[in-house]
Amino acid sequence: MKTEHTVVPLEVAEAVERYVDRELADFRKFDNRAPFDGSGVWSLHRLAAHVYALGFDAGEGVAEIRARGERAREASRGSGSET
């Protein structure tokens, strides 16, 4: 079940806050700017791609850590020692 509060890395929260700040500043600065006009939507898609990449990279790192642990356990079993 998806919860209302999703834990995200610090970098993701900071990226979202920077994006929102820029959008609000542009909205106040330009009288022809809407918070989520076509340009804003494009920027939002870029942000989503960045967030996805952060998650993907983190997932790859976790998978590598798990694989290294499994290799170490296999090597330990092969040498006859228990950890």
ABEGO torsion letter per residue (X at the ends): XBBABBBBBAAAAAAAAAAAAAAAAAAAABAABBABBAAAAAAAAAAAAAAAAAAAAAAAAAAAAAAAAAAAAAAAAAAGBBX
